[in-house]
Amino acid sequence: MLEIILSQAHRLQHLISDLLDLDQVDRGQVTINLRQCALDEVVSEVVHSMRPLSERRQVTIEMNISTRPLQLEADPDRLAQIVYNLLSNAVKYTAEGSRVEVGACYRGDDVLLHVADNGRGLTAEQIGQLFTLYYRTEEARQSAEAGTGIGLFIVKMLVEAHHGEITVESAAGQGTMFYVRLPASQKGTGDGIGR
């Protein structure tokens, strides 16, 4: 029971963070606090916090993380927000009894994070609107899972605030994979947003 309460508290905390971020976007000021942190540790903490949700939906979360510590210059709280939003969407919108994978590794001078599910997938038209504020697919609106349509908008904004990029690969009936590429060092990337 305590884990369920903690999971719901984490969920509420992330929702409040997303709403506060929308307010910052309206004012043109998104704050990120850069420091050395380990993406592998952030991912592990988020996966642990999502265990009650994944168990309730009977979705297995598999971690495929590099054995090397994945150090990068970033805001660890914002990284957790990115991972949480991507992973919670994957868990919520894939079929019960399915599998979701989260992985991370170095790719050149960058760190690459991916979140993949084997859910119903997305059409090209849906992918084109995916990062639009308040957008939810028709299937998401009809599902029993609550949603606001702001999570992926916030993810894209936070990734770009770290001078990174997010891409999506999907096809109807074949699952979805999100890739987030972040520079390991912010040197030479220009001024960050609201730093």
PyMOL CGO cylinders between C-alpha atoms (Angstrom):
from pymol import cmd
from pymol.cgo import CYLINDER

trace = [
    CYLINDER, 0.00, 0.00, 0.00, 2.87, 2.36, 0.83, 0.3, 1, 1, 1, 1, 1, 1,
    CYLINDER, 2.87, 2.36, 0.83, 4.45, 1.81, -2.60, 0.3, 1, 1, 1, 1, 1, 1,
    CYLINDER, 4.45, 1.81, -2.60, 1.13, 2.64, -4.29, 0.3, 1, 1, 1, 1, 1, 1,
    CYLINDER, 1.13, 2.64, -4.29, 0.84, 5.85, -2.25, 0.3, 1, 1, 1, 1, 1, 1,
    CYLINDER, 0.84, 5.85, -2.25, 4.42, 6.80, -3.11, 0.3, 1, 1, 1, 1, 1, 1,
    CYLINDER, 4.42, 6.80, -3.11, 3.82, 6.03, -6.79, 0.3, 1, 1, 1, 1, 1, 1,
    CYLINDER, 3.82, 6.03, -6.79, 0.75, 8.26, -6.87, 0.3, 1, 1, 1, 1, 1, 1,
    CYLINDER, 0.75, 8.26, -6.87, 2.67, 11.00, -5.05, 0.3, 1, 1, 1, 1, 1, 1,
    CYLINDER, 2.67, 11.00, -5.05, 5.42, 10.78, -7.71, 0.3, 1, 1, 1, 1, 1, 1,
    CYLINDER, 5.42, 10.78, -7.71, 2.78, 10.95, -10.44, 0.3, 1, 1, 1, 1, 1, 1,
    CYLINDER, 2.78, 10.95, -10.44, 1.19, 14.03, -8.87, 0.3, 1, 1, 1, 1, 1, 1,
    CYLINDER, 1.19, 14.03, -8.87, 4.60, 15.64, -8.41, 0.3, 1, 1, 1, 1, 1, 1,
    CYLINDER, 4.60, 15.64, -8.41, 5.42, 15.15, -12.10, 0.3, 1, 1, 1, 1, 1, 1,
    CYLINDER, 5.42, 15.15, -12.10, 2.04, 16.54, -13.17, 0.3, 1, 1, 1, 1, 1, 1,
    CYLINDER, 2.04, 16.54, -13.17, 2.57, 19.65, -11.02, 0.3, 1, 1, 1, 1, 1, 1,
    CYLINDER, 2.57, 19.65, -11.02, 6.07, 20.07, -12.49, 0.3, 1, 1, 1, 1, 1, 1,
    CYLINDER, 6.07, 20.07, -12.49, 4.63, 19.86, -16.01, 0.3, 1, 1, 1, 1, 1, 1,
    CYLINDER, 4.63, 19.86, -16.01, 2.00, 22.50, -15.20, 0.3, 1, 1, 1, 1, 1, 1,
    CYLINDER, 2.00, 22.50, -15.20, 4.60, 24.83, -13.66, 0.3, 1, 1, 1, 1, 1, 1,
    CYLINDER, 4.60, 24.83, -13.66, 6.76, 24.36, -16.76, 0.3, 1, 1, 1, 1, 1, 1,
    CYLINDER, 6.76, 24.36, -16.76, 3.84, 25.46, -18.96, 0.3, 1, 1, 1, 1, 1, 1,
    CYLINDER, 3.84, 25.46, -18.96, 3.69, 28.66, -16.94, 0.3, 1, 1, 1, 1, 1, 1,
    CYLINDER, 3.69, 28.66, -16.94, 7.43, 29.17, -17.50, 0.3, 1, 1, 1, 1, 1, 1,
    CYLINDER, 7.43, 29.17, -17.50, 6.97, 28.62, -21.25, 0.3, 1, 1, 1, 1, 1, 1,
    CYLINDER, 6.97, 28.62, -21.25, 4.25, 31.30, -21.30, 0.3, 1, 1, 1, 1, 1, 1,
    CYLINDER, 4.25, 31.30, -21.30, 6.70, 33.70, -19.65, 0.3, 1, 1, 1, 1, 1, 1,
    CYLINDER, 6.70, 33.70, -19.65, 9.52, 32.67, -22.00, 0.3, 1, 1, 1, 1, 1, 1,
    CYLINDER, 9.52, 32.67, -22.00, 11.70, 31.36, -19.18, 0.3, 1, 1, 1, 1, 1, 1,
    CYLINDER, 11.70, 31.36, -19.18, 12.52, 27.69, -18.66, 0.3, 1, 1, 1, 1, 1, 1,
    CYLINDER, 12.52, 27.69, -18.66, 15.03, 27.05, -15.88, 0.3, 1, 1, 1, 1, 1, 1,
    CYLINDER, 15.03, 27.05, -15.88, 17.58, 24.26, -16.05, 0.3, 1, 1, 1, 1, 1, 1,
    CYLINDER, 17.58, 24.26, -16.05, 20.32, 23.84, -13.46, 0.3, 1, 1, 1, 1, 1, 1,
    CYLINDER, 20.32, 23.84, -13.46, 23.28, 22.13, -15.11, 0.3, 1, 1, 1, 1, 1, 1,
    CYLINDER, 23.28, 22.13, -15.11, 25.69, 19.90, -13.22, 0.3, 1, 1, 1, 1, 1, 1,
    CYLINDER, 25.69, 19.90, -13.22, 27.47, 16.60, -13.71, 0.3, 1, 1, 1, 1, 1, 1,
    CYLINDER, 27.47, 16.60, -13.71, 25.03, 13.73, -13.22, 0.3, 1, 1, 1, 1, 1, 1,
    CYLINDER, 25.03, 13.73, -13.22, 24.59, 10.09, -14.20, 0.3, 1, 1, 1, 1, 1, 1,
    CYLINDER, 24.59, 10.09, -14.20, 21.76, 9.25, -16.59, 0.3, 1, 1, 1, 1, 1, 1,
    CYLINDER, 21.76, 9.25, -16.59, 21.91, 5.57, -15.62, 0.3, 1, 1, 1, 1, 1, 1,
    CYLINDER, 21.91, 5.57, -15.62, 21.13, 6.49, -12.00, 0.3, 1, 1, 1, 1, 1, 1,
    CYLINDER, 21.13, 6.49, -12.00, 18.26, 8.76, -13.04, 0.3, 1, 1, 1, 1, 1, 1,
    CYLINDER, 18.26, 8.76, -13.04, 16.74, 6.00, -15.19, 0.3, 1, 1, 1, 1, 1, 1,
    CYLINDER, 16.74, 6.00, -15.19, 17.03, 3.44, -12.37, 0.3, 1, 1, 1, 1, 1, 1,
    CYLINDER, 17.03, 3.44, -12.37, 15.29, 5.77, -9.91, 0.3, 1, 1, 1, 1, 1, 1,
    CYLINDER, 15.29, 5.77, -9.91, 12.44, 6.50, -12.33, 0.3, 1, 1, 1, 1, 1, 1,
    CYLINDER, 12.44, 6.50, -12.33, 11.96, 2.80, -13.14, 0.3, 1, 1, 1, 1, 1, 1,
    CYLINDER, 11.96, 2.80, -13.14, 11.82, 2.03, -9.41, 0.3, 1, 1, 1, 1, 1, 1,
    CYLINDER, 11.82, 2.03, -9.41, 9.22, 4.77, -8.81, 0.3, 1, 1, 1, 1, 1, 1,
    CYLINDER, 9.22, 4.77, -8.81, 7.07, 3.35, -11.62, 0.3, 1, 1, 1, 1, 1, 1,
    CYLINDER, 7.07, 3.35, -11.62, 7.03, -0.21, -10.32, 0.3, 1, 1, 1, 1, 1, 1,
    CYLINDER, 7.03, -0.21, -10.32, 3.51, -0.01, -8.80, 0.3, 1, 1, 1, 1, 1, 1,
    CYLINDER, 3.51, -0.01, -8.80, 2.07, 1.31, -12.09, 0.3, 1, 1, 1, 1, 1, 1,
    CYLINDER, 2.07, 1.31, -12.09, 3.87, -1.30, -14.19, 0.3, 1, 1, 1, 1, 1, 1,
    CYLINDER, 3.87, -1.30, -14.19, 2.81, -4.11, -11.83, 0.3, 1, 1, 1, 1, 1, 1,
    CYLINDER, 2.81, -4.11, -11.83, -0.80, -2.93, -11.84, 0.3, 1, 1, 1, 1, 1, 1,
    CYLINDER, -0.80, -2.93, -11.84, -0.81, -2.97, -15.63, 0.3, 1, 1, 1, 1, 1, 1,
    CYLINDER, -0.81, -2.97, -15.63, 1.26, -6.19, -15.72, 0.3, 1, 1, 1, 1, 1, 1,
    CYLINDER, 1.26, -6.19, -15.72, 3.83, -4.48, -17.96, 0.3, 1, 1, 1, 1, 1, 1,
    CYLINDER, 3.83, -4.48, -17.96, 7.45, -5.55, -17.63, 0.3, 1, 1, 1, 1, 1, 1,
    CYLINDER, 7.45, -5.55, -17.63, 10.01, -2.73, -17.75, 0.3, 1, 1, 1, 1, 1, 1,
    CYLINDER, 10.01, -2.73, -17.75, 13.36, -3.94, -19.05, 0.3, 1, 1, 1, 1, 1, 1,
    CYLINDER, 13.36, -3.94, -19.05, 16.45, -1.78, -18.60, 0.3, 1, 1, 1, 1, 1, 1,
    CYLINDER, 16.45, -1.78, -18.60, 19.18, -1.94, -21.22, 0.3, 1, 1, 1, 1, 1, 1,
    CYLINDER, 19.18, -1.94, -21.22, 21.73, 0.47, -19.78, 0.3, 1, 1, 1, 1, 1, 1,
    CYLINDER, 21.73, 0.47, -19.78, 25.43, 0.74, -20.60, 0.3, 1, 1, 1, 1, 1, 1,
    CYLINDER, 25.43, 0.74, -20.60, 27.67, -0.82, -17.95, 0.3, 1, 1, 1, 1, 1, 1,
    CYLINDER, 27.67, -0.82, -17.95, 29.74, 2.39, -18.04, 0.3, 1, 1, 1, 1, 1, 1,
    CYLINDER, 29.74, 2.39, -18.04, 28.39, 5.24, -15.90, 0.3, 1, 1, 1, 1, 1, 1,
    CYLINDER, 28.39, 5.24, -15.90, 26.61, 7.61, -18.29, 0.3, 1, 1, 1, 1, 1, 1,
    CYLINDER, 26.61, 7.61, -18.29, 27.92, 10.97, -17.12, 0.3, 1, 1, 1, 1, 1, 1,
    CYLINDER, 27.92, 10.97, -17.12, 26.61, 14.13, -18.71, 0.3, 1, 1, 1, 1, 1, 1,
    CYLINDER, 26.61, 14.13, -18.71, 26.20, 17.81, -17.93, 0.3, 1, 1, 1, 1, 1, 1,
    CYLINDER, 26.20, 17.81, -17.93, 22.48, 18.24, -17.37, 0.3, 1, 1, 1, 1, 1, 1,
    CYLINDER, 22.48, 18.24, -17.37, 19.75, 19.00, -14.87, 0.3, 1, 1, 1, 1, 1, 1,
    CYLINDER, 19.75, 19.00, -14.87, 19.04, 15.67, -13.09, 0.3, 1, 1, 1, 1, 1, 1,
    CYLINDER, 19.04, 15.67, -13.09, 15.52, 16.72, -12.07, 0.3, 1, 1, 1, 1, 1, 1,
    CYLINDER, 15.52, 16.72, -12.07, 14.70, 17.65, -15.66, 0.3, 1, 1, 1, 1, 1, 1,
    CYLINDER, 14.70, 17.65, -15.66, 16.20, 14.37, -16.89, 0.3, 1, 1, 1, 1, 1, 1,
    CYLINDER, 16.20, 14.37, -16.89, 13.94, 12.50, -14.46, 0.3, 1, 1, 1, 1, 1, 1,
    CYLINDER, 13.94, 12.50, -14.46, 10.97, 14.45, -15.84, 0.3, 1, 1, 1, 1, 1, 1,
    CYLINDER, 10.97, 14.45, -15.84, 11.91, 13.46, -19.41, 0.3, 1, 1, 1, 1, 1, 1,
    CYLINDER, 11.91, 13.46, -19.41, 12.37, 9.77, -18.54, 0.3, 1, 1, 1, 1, 1, 1,
    CYLINDER, 12.37, 9.77, -18.54, 9.22, 9.66, -16.39, 0.3, 1, 1, 1, 1, 1, 1,
    CYLINDER, 9.22, 9.66, -16.39, 6.97, 11.18, -19.07, 0.3, 1, 1, 1, 1, 1, 1,
    CYLINDER, 6.97, 11.18, -19.07, 8.26, 8.88, -21.81, 0.3, 1, 1, 1, 1, 1, 1,
    CYLINDER, 8.26, 8.88, -21.81, 8.19, 5.76, -19.67, 0.3, 1, 1, 1, 1, 1, 1,
    CYLINDER, 8.19, 5.76, -19.67, 4.79, 6.39, -18.10, 0.3, 1, 1, 1, 1, 1, 1,
    CYLINDER, 4.79, 6.39, -18.10, 3.27, 6.91, -21.57, 0.3, 1, 1, 1, 1, 1, 1,
    CYLINDER, 3.27, 6.91, -21.57, 4.82, 3.64, -22.75, 0.3, 1, 1, 1, 1, 1, 1,
    CYLINDER, 4.82, 3.64, -22.75, 3.49, 1.74, -19.73, 0.3, 1, 1, 1, 1, 1, 1,
    CYLINDER, 3.49, 1.74, -19.73, 0.03, 3.31, -19.87, 0.3, 1, 1, 1, 1, 1, 1,
    CYLINDER, 0.03, 3.31, -19.87, -0.57, 2.91, -23.58, 0.3, 1, 1, 1, 1, 1, 1,
    CYLINDER, -0.57, 2.91, -23.58, 0.76, -0.57, -24.25, 0.3, 1, 1, 1, 1, 1, 1,
    CYLINDER, 0.76, -0.57, -24.25, -1.33, -3.69, -23.71, 0.3, 1, 1, 1, 1, 1, 1,
    CYLINDER, -1.33, -3.69, -23.71, -1.40, -5.38, -20.33, 0.3, 1, 1, 1, 1, 1, 1,
    CYLINDER, -1.40, -5.38, -20.33, 1.13, -8.18, -20.13, 0.3, 1, 1, 1, 1, 1, 1,
    CYLINDER, 1.13, -8.18, -20.13, 3.44, -6.42, -22.61, 0.3, 1, 1, 1, 1, 1, 1,
    CYLINDER, 3.44, -6.42, -22.61, 7.03, -5.30, -22.34, 0.3, 1, 1, 1, 1, 1, 1,
    CYLINDER, 7.03, -5.30, -22.34, 8.58, -1.82, -22.33, 0.3, 1, 1, 1, 1, 1, 1,
    CYLINDER, 8.58, -1.82, -22.33, 12.30, -1.20, -22.75, 0.3, 1, 1, 1, 1, 1, 1,
    CYLINDER, 12.30, -1.20, -22.75, 14.33, 1.77, -21.58, 0.3, 1, 1, 1, 1, 1, 1,
    CYLINDER, 14.33, 1.77, -21.58, 17.95, 1.99, -22.58, 0.3, 1, 1, 1, 1, 1, 1,
    CYLINDER, 17.95, 1.99, -22.58, 20.86, 4.41, -22.62, 0.3, 1, 1, 1, 1, 1, 1,
    CYLINDER, 20.86, 4.41, -22.62, 24.40, 4.43, -23.98, 0.3, 1, 1, 1, 1, 1, 1,
    CYLINDER, 24.40, 4.43, -23.98, 27.10, 6.73, -25.27, 0.3, 1, 1, 1, 1, 1, 1,
    CYLINDER, 27.10, 6.73, -25.27, 26.90, 7.60, -28.97, 0.3, 1, 1, 1, 1, 1, 1,
    CYLINDER, 26.90, 7.60, -28.97, 29.96, 9.61, -29.95, 0.3, 1, 1, 1, 1, 1, 1,
    CYLINDER, 29.96, 9.61, -29.95, 30.03, 12.79, -27.86, 0.3, 1, 1, 1, 1, 1, 1,
    CYLINDER, 30.03, 12.79, -27.86, 26.38, 12.35, -26.92, 0.3, 1, 1, 1, 1, 1, 1,
    CYLINDER, 26.38, 12.35, -26.92, 24.29, 10.20, -24.62, 0.3, 1, 1, 1, 1, 1, 1,
    CYLINDER, 24.29, 10.20, -24.62, 21.40, 8.38, -26.28, 0.3, 1, 1, 1, 1, 1, 1,
    CYLINDER, 21.40, 8.38, -26.28, 18.28, 7.41, -24.33, 0.3, 1, 1, 1, 1, 1, 1,
    CYLINDER, 18.28, 7.41, -24.33, 15.53, 5.28, -25.84, 0.3, 1, 1, 1, 1, 1, 1,
    CYLINDER, 15.53, 5.28, -25.84, 12.12, 4.14, -24.65, 0.3, 1, 1, 1, 1, 1, 1,
    CYLINDER, 12.12, 4.14, -24.65, 10.36, 1.46, -26.68, 0.3, 1, 1, 1, 1, 1, 1,
    CYLINDER, 10.36, 1.46, -26.68, 7.03, -0.29, -26.38, 0.3, 1, 1, 1, 1, 1, 1,
    CYLINDER, 7.03, -0.29, -26.38, 5.28, -2.97, -28.41, 0.3, 1, 1, 1, 1, 1, 1,
    CYLINDER, 5.28, -2.97, -28.41, 1.91, -1.21, -28.28, 0.3, 1, 1, 1, 1, 1, 1,
    CYLINDER, 1.91, -1.21, -28.28, -0.45, -0.28, -31.09, 0.3, 1, 1, 1, 1, 1, 1,
    CYLINDER, -0.45, -0.28, -31.09, 1.97, 2.21, -32.68, 0.3, 1, 1, 1, 1, 1, 1,
    CYLINDER, 1.97, 2.21, -32.68, 1.35, 5.54, -34.35, 0.3, 1, 1, 1, 1, 1, 1,
    CYLINDER, 1.35, 5.54, -34.35, 0.52, 6.72, -37.85, 0.3, 1, 1, 1, 1, 1, 1,
    CYLINDER, 0.52, 6.72, -37.85, 2.66, 9.30, -39.65, 0.3, 1, 1, 1, 1, 1, 1,
    CYLINDER, 2.66, 9.30, -39.65, -0.09, 11.87, -39.07, 0.3, 1, 1, 1, 1, 1, 1,
    CYLINDER, -0.09, 11.87, -39.07, -0.12, 11.17, -35.31, 0.3, 1, 1, 1, 1, 1, 1,
    CYLINDER, -0.12, 11.17, -35.31, 3.69, 11.43, -35.12, 0.3, 1, 1, 1, 1, 1, 1,
    CYLINDER, 3.69, 11.43, -35.12, 3.47, 14.83, -36.81, 0.3, 1, 1, 1, 1, 1, 1,
    CYLINDER, 3.47, 14.83, -36.81, 1.24, 16.15, -34.00, 0.3, 1, 1, 1, 1, 1, 1,
    CYLINDER, 1.24, 16.15, -34.00, 2.75, 14.22, -31.10, 0.3, 1, 1, 1, 1, 1, 1,
    CYLINDER, 2.75, 14.22, -31.10, 4.65, 17.12, -29.51, 0.3, 1, 1, 1, 1, 1, 1,
    CYLINDER, 4.65, 17.12, -29.51, 1.81, 19.63, -29.89, 0.3, 1, 1, 1, 1, 1, 1,
    CYLINDER, 1.81, 19.63, -29.89, 0.45, 21.03, -26.63, 0.3, 1, 1, 1, 1, 1, 1,
    CYLINDER, 0.45, 21.03, -26.63, -2.69, 19.17, -25.44, 0.3, 1, 1, 1, 1, 1, 1,
    CYLINDER, -2.69, 19.17, -25.44, -2.55, 16.65, -28.31, 0.3, 1, 1, 1, 1, 1, 1,
    CYLINDER, -2.55, 16.65, -28.31, -3.75, 13.14, -27.51, 0.3, 1, 1, 1, 1, 1, 1,
    CYLINDER, -3.75, 13.14, -27.51, -4.42, 10.43, -30.06, 0.3, 1, 1, 1, 1, 1, 1,
    CYLINDER, -4.42, 10.43, -30.06, -7.98, 9.22, -30.49, 0.3, 1, 1, 1, 1, 1, 1,
    CYLINDER, -7.98, 9.22, -30.49, -7.01, 5.90, -28.88, 0.3, 1, 1, 1, 1, 1, 1,
    CYLINDER, -7.01, 5.90, -28.88, -5.53, 7.71, -25.86, 0.3, 1, 1, 1, 1, 1, 1,
    CYLINDER, -5.53, 7.71, -25.86, -8.69, 9.80, -25.42, 0.3, 1, 1, 1, 1, 1, 1,
    CYLINDER, -8.69, 9.80, -25.42, -10.84, 6.67, -25.51, 0.3, 1, 1, 1, 1, 1, 1,
    CYLINDER, -10.84, 6.67, -25.51, -8.66, 4.71, -23.10, 0.3, 1, 1, 1, 1, 1, 1,
    CYLINDER, -8.66, 4.71, -23.10, -9.28, 4.43, -19.36, 0.3, 1, 1, 1, 1, 1, 1,
    CYLINDER, -9.28, 4.43, -19.36, -5.91, 6.06, -18.68, 0.3, 1, 1, 1, 1, 1, 1,
    CYLINDER, -5.91, 6.06, -18.68, -6.01, 9.68, -17.58, 0.3, 1, 1, 1, 1, 1, 1,
    CYLINDER, -6.01, 9.68, -17.58, -3.88, 12.14, -19.52, 0.3, 1, 1, 1, 1, 1, 1,
    CYLINDER, -3.88, 12.14, -19.52, -3.48, 15.85, -20.14, 0.3, 1, 1, 1, 1, 1, 1,
    CYLINDER, -3.48, 15.85, -20.14, -1.69, 16.01, -23.48, 0.3, 1, 1, 1, 1, 1, 1,
    CYLINDER, -1.69, 16.01, -23.48, 1.14, 18.13, -22.06, 0.3, 1, 1, 1, 1, 1, 1,
    CYLINDER, 1.14, 18.13, -22.06, 3.77, 15.49, -21.20, 0.3, 1, 1, 1, 1, 1, 1,
    CYLINDER, 3.77, 15.49, -21.20, 5.39, 15.12, -24.64, 0.3, 1, 1, 1, 1, 1, 1,
    CYLINDER, 5.39, 15.12, -24.64, 5.26, 18.87, -25.24, 0.3, 1, 1, 1, 1, 1, 1,
    CYLINDER, 5.26, 18.87, -25.24, 7.22, 19.34, -21.99, 0.3, 1, 1, 1, 1, 1, 1,
    CYLINDER, 7.22, 19.34, -21.99, 9.65, 16.54, -22.91, 0.3, 1, 1, 1, 1, 1, 1,
    CYLINDER, 9.65, 16.54, -22.91, 10.51, 18.18, -26.24, 0.3, 1, 1, 1, 1, 1, 1,
    CYLINDER, 10.51, 18.18, -26.24, 10.95, 21.57, -24.58, 0.3, 1, 1, 1, 1, 1, 1,
    CYLINDER, 10.95, 21.57, -24.58, 13.27, 20.15, -21.89, 0.3, 1, 1, 1, 1, 1, 1,
    CYLINDER, 13.27, 20.15, -21.89, 15.31, 18.13, -24.39, 0.3, 1, 1, 1, 1, 1, 1,
    CYLINDER, 15.31, 18.13, -24.39, 15.81, 21.24, -26.52, 0.3, 1, 1, 1, 1, 1, 1,
    CYLINDER, 15.81, 21.24, -26.52, 16.72, 23.27, -23.42, 0.3, 1, 1, 1, 1, 1, 1,
    CYLINDER, 16.72, 23.27, -23.42, 19.61, 20.79, -23.02, 0.3, 1, 1, 1, 1, 1, 1,
    CYLINDER, 19.61, 20.79, -23.02, 20.58, 21.34, -26.69, 0.3, 1, 1, 1, 1, 1, 1,
    CYLINDER, 20.58, 21.34, -26.69, 19.41, 17.82, -27.51, 0.3, 1, 1, 1, 1, 1, 1,
    CYLINDER, 19.41, 17.82, -27.51, 16.87, 16.35, -29.90, 0.3, 1, 1, 1, 1, 1, 1,
    CYLINDER, 16.87, 16.35, -29.90, 14.02, 13.86, -29.68, 0.3, 1, 1, 1, 1, 1, 1,
    CYLINDER, 14.02, 13.86, -29.68, 12.84, 11.64, -32.52, 0.3, 1, 1, 1, 1, 1, 1,
    CYLINDER, 12.84, 11.64, -32.52, 10.15, 8.97, -32.88, 0.3, 1, 1, 1, 1, 1, 1,
    CYLINDER, 10.15, 8.97, -32.88, 9.98, 5.76, -34.88, 0.3, 1, 1, 1, 1, 1, 1,
    CYLINDER, 9.98, 5.76, -34.88, 6.64, 4.02, -35.12, 0.3, 1, 1, 1, 1, 1, 1,
    CYLINDER, 6.64, 4.02, -35.12, 4.15, 2.36, -37.40, 0.3, 1, 1, 1, 1, 1, 1,
    CYLINDER, 4.15, 2.36, -37.40, 0.56, 1.34, -36.75, 0.3, 1, 1, 1, 1, 1, 1,
    CYLINDER, 0.56, 1.34, -36.75, 0.50, -2.04, -35.04, 0.3, 1, 1, 1, 1, 1, 1,
    CYLINDER, 0.50, -2.04, -35.04, 4.28, -2.18, -34.55, 0.3, 1, 1, 1, 1, 1, 1,
    CYLINDER, 4.28, -2.18, -34.55, 4.98, -0.27, -31.34, 0.3, 1, 1, 1, 1, 1, 1,
    CYLINDER, 4.98, -0.27, -31.34, 6.80, 3.01, -30.80, 0.3, 1, 1, 1, 1, 1, 1,
    CYLINDER, 6.80, 3.01, -30.80, 10.38, 4.00, -29.99, 0.3, 1, 1, 1, 1, 1, 1,
    CYLINDER, 10.38, 4.00, -29.99, 11.45, 7.42, -28.73, 0.3, 1, 1, 1, 1, 1, 1,
    CYLINDER, 11.45, 7.42, -28.73, 15.10, 8.46, -29.02, 0.3, 1, 1, 1, 1, 1, 1,
    CYLINDER, 15.10, 8.46, -29.02, 16.53, 11.31, -26.96, 0.3, 1, 1, 1, 1, 1, 1,
    CYLINDER, 16.53, 11.31, -26.96, 20.03, 12.48, -27.88, 0.3, 1, 1, 1, 1, 1, 1,
    CYLINDER, 20.03, 12.48, -27.88, 21.74, 14.76, -25.34, 0.3, 1, 1, 1, 1, 1, 1,
    CYLINDER, 21.74, 14.76, -25.34, 25.24, 16.25, -25.46, 0.3, 1, 1, 1, 1, 1, 1,
    CYLINDER, 25.24, 16.25, -25.46, 27.48, 14.82, -22.74, 0.3, 1, 1, 1, 1, 1, 1,
    CYLINDER, 27.48, 14.82, -22.74, 29.00, 18.29, -22.33, 0.3, 1, 1, 1, 1, 1, 1,
    CYLINDER, 29.00, 18.29, -22.33, 27.26, 21.63, -22.73, 0.3, 1, 1, 1, 1, 1, 1,
    CYLINDER, 27.26, 21.63, -22.73, 30.52, 23.38, -23.71, 0.3, 1, 1, 1, 1, 1, 1,
    CYLINDER, 30.52, 23.38, -23.71, 30.18, 24.94, -27.12, 0.3, 1, 1, 1, 1, 1, 1,
    CYLINDER, 30.18, 24.94, -27.12, 26.40, 24.47, -27.29, 0.3, 1, 1, 1, 1, 1, 1,
    CYLINDER, 26.40, 24.47, -27.29, 25.60, 28.14, -26.74, 0.3, 1, 1, 1, 1, 1, 1,
    CYLINDER, 25.60, 28.14, -26.74, 23.56, 29.67, -23.96, 0.3, 1, 1, 1, 1, 1, 1,
    CYLINDER, 23.56, 29.67, -23.96, 20.99, 27.41, -22.36, 0.3, 1, 1, 1, 1, 1, 1,
    CYLINDER, 20.99, 27.41, -22.36, 17.41, 28.49, -21.83, 0.3, 1, 1, 1, 1, 1, 1,
    CYLINDER, 17.41, 28.49, -21.83, 16.97, 30.27, -18.53, 0.3, 1, 1, 1, 1, 1, 1,
    CYLINDER, 16.97, 30.27, -18.53, 20.26, 29.11, -17.02, 0.3, 1, 1, 1, 1, 1, 1,
]
cmd.load_cgo(trace, "trace")
